[in-house]
Amino acid sequence: MKKYSTVLTIAGSDSVGGAGIQADIKAISATGSYAASAITAVTVQNTLGVSAVHPVPVEIITGQIRAVLSDIGADAVKIGMLNLPEVVMAVAGELDAFGVRNVVLDPVMVATSGDRLISEDSIDVLVRELVPRARVITPNIPEAEILSGEKISSHSQMEDIARRLAIPGKVSVLLKAGHLEDSETLTDIFYNAESGSILRLPTKKVHTPNTHGTGCTLSSSLASFLAQGLALDDAVRAAHSYLASAILSGAQYSIGSGHGPVNHFWK
C-alpha cells in the first residue's frame, strides 16, 4: 500500500484564492504531496488588497492541528499567517507536543499589496517562539527588514542578513529578492545552517502584476519537497524552480484588477 507524503499548512485563508491556505494547498498538490490544513484567520481580500481579517479562535486552531497530526501525521509543516501572539504560542506548543520536524516558517507580515498582516506584539513572540523551532524560514525583503531592523536595498547585503537571521547554526534562511528593483536578475539567497553553506538562486525578473501569493507558494512547495525526503539544498532548488515556472506561466494570464496569482498548475 502506497503512503502519501503529507504536509500540514497552518495559515490564513485568502478569499481570492491566490495566497494563504488556498495557494498552499495548490502548491503542495502540484508538487506531489498530500495537503492538510489548519486555518488561523479568515481574510477579506482580493487582488487589490486586504480589507478585513477575522481571527479563528485559538482552541479551533489547535483543534485542527491535533485532528490532523493525531490521525494522518505530517512529514512536513508549513506555517504562514499567525496574526496574534496567543496563536503563535499555541502553534509552538502543538509542534512540541507532536515532535514535528521539517517546519518551514514563512514569517508572513506584509501582503503583496503592502498591507500589514500581523500585529506588532506578535513579531517578538514569533521570533522567540517559532523561529527556533523551524528548519527553514523564508522571509521576503520587507519581512527580513522587520526581523533584522536593517534596510535592504541590494543583493550584496542579503548574504549577511541571511546569516544574521539564522540564529547561527540552527535555522536555515531562504531570503527572497523579489522586492529589489536594482537588477533584471533576482538572486535569492539560501543560507544552509546545517552545512554552513550559501546557495545562490538567480532568476530573470518577470515583469508581471501576477505575484500574489509567491511567498506562500515557495514555502509550501519547499515543505512538500522536504516531506518527500529531498536533501535541504535539493528541496530549495526544486521549490525555487517550481515557483519560477509558476510566475512565468502566470504572467500570461489576466485576472483581477491588481496583483493576480501565479499559475500553480503550470505543468
Secondary structure, DSSP 4 states (H G I P E B T S, - for coil): -----EEEEEEEEETTSSSHHHHHHHHHHHTT-EEEEEEEEEEEEETTEEEEEEEPPHHHHHHHHHHHHTTT--SEEEE----SHHHHHHHHHHHHHTT--SEEE----B-TTS-B-S-HHHHHHIIIIIGGG-SEE---HHHHHHHHSS---SGGGHHHHHHHTTTTTT-EEEE--TT--S-SEEEEEEEETTTTEEEEEEEE----S--BTHHHHHHHHHHHHHHTT--HHHHHHHHHHHHHHHHHHHTT---SSS-PBP-TT--
